[in-house]
Amino acid sequence: MGDSHDLDDLVVRLAANCPRGVVPLEACLAGPPTAVTGATYRIVFDAPGETLAQAVAADRAASELLIPRCSPMQHRAVDVRRYAPELQLDGDAAIVQIAIDDDGSAKPSEVVRALASCAPDAFAVAGITRRAVHAAPKPVRVGATETT
């Protein structure tokens, strides 16, 4: 392993091998092990601006927004406000950062359902784009796994 890395060359090689629609923008040297802590999404709506603004205001005012999550093995409710507390309006879109923690997360589709439950009128989603993935250094466990 050498001391120098051509990161621009790596981006070019990745771009040549990525599936359609996946475009690497940059590369950087890896640091300490990290864990994904969340992601930021831009959700575009096909709705009148006032309807979306009212839905975002109602979402912000709610202390919790429970959305049912059903899978073949279990049915439970996800508190979307816990994982996505700061919804921001951006024209005909909402920008939302969804957190991931040890107890779980919310899905972008659940954020949409929560927002729809706050809207005075029905609206449709035109598209969901993940804009960023957030990571933080993994916590180091000390003591619990140590042996003497």
N, C-alpha and C positions, 0 to 999 in steps of 0.2 A: 504494500500500500504506500503510495507516494505522498509527499507533502502538498503537492499542488493538484487542484481539481479544476477542470474546465467546465464550469457550471452552464455556460452558454451552449457548449457542445452537448451537454446532457439534455438540455431543453429541446434542442433540435432532434436528438435521437429519440426522445420520448414522443415528440410530436409525430414522428414518422411511424410510430407503433401504437399510438392511442386509437381507440375506436372512434368512429364518426361522432362528432359533437363534443368530444373531450379535447380541450386545448390547454396544454401546460403553458403557464405564463412565465414562471421563473423557478429557479432551483436555489436552494441554500444548503449549507453544510448542516448536518444533523447535530443537534445538541444533546442534552440529557434526555432520557426517556420521558415521553409525554403521554397524557391522556386527553382525549377529546372531551371538552367541557360544554360544547354547544355549537350552534351554527346560526348564521344570519340568513334570512330569506326575504325575498321581495315577492309579494303576492299581488298580482294585478287582477282587478275586478272589472267586470262588465256591469257597472252600476252607476246611477246618478251620483255626482259628487256629494250632494247633501245626505243621501242615504248612507254612503260610506262614512262620512264625517260623523253622523249620528251614531252609527254602529261602533266606531272607534271610541267616541266619547263614552258610550255606555259600557264598553269593554273596560276602559280605564277606571270607571267609577265602581265596577263590581269588585267585591272582595274575593270572590271565587267564582269560577265558571266551570261547573262539572259537566264533562262530556262523556257519554258512555263509550267504552272500548270493548268490543266483543271479539273473541277469538274462539276457536273450537274447544279450547281447554278452560277458558274462564271469561267471566263478564265482570268488568269493574268500571269505576268512574275515574277519569283523569281530570285533575284541577288544572286547566290550561293557564289560568292566571299565575299559578305557582311557577310554571316553567317559562312562561312568556309574559312577564309583567309589564313590559314597555313597548306597546304597539305604537308605531309612528305613522302618520298619514303622509303620503308622498304623491300628490295628485290623485290618479285613479288606482294607486297601489298602497299597500301597507308594508312597512319594513318591520320585521320582527326578529328578535334574537331569542332563540329557544335554547334553554339550558338543559344540560344532561348532568344528572348527579347519580349517586349510588342507588337512589330509589326509583330512577327512571327518567322519563322525559315525555314531552308531548310531540305529536307528529304535526307537520304543517297542515295536513288535512283536518286535524282536530282544532287547530287555531282557526281555520276557515269556518268550521262548524260552530265554534264558540262565537265568532264574530257575527255569523249569520243569525245566531240566536239573539243577538243584541240589536239587530237591524229592524227598523220599522217596516221595511218592505223587503221582499225577496230579491236576491241578486245572484249573479253567477261569477265564477272564477275564470279568468281568461288565461292565467298561467302562474306557475310557481317556479321561481329561480333561486337556487341556493347561491348566495353571494360570497359566503366565507364559512370556514370551519375554524372554530376556536379550540385551542389546546393550552394546557398548563403542565408544568412538570409533575410527574407522578409523585405522590407522597411516599416517603420512605418510612416503612414500619420499623420501629425500634422497640425492642423489649418483648413483644408478643411472640416473635419467632426466634428469639435468641436462646441459645442453650449454653449452659456453662459446664 
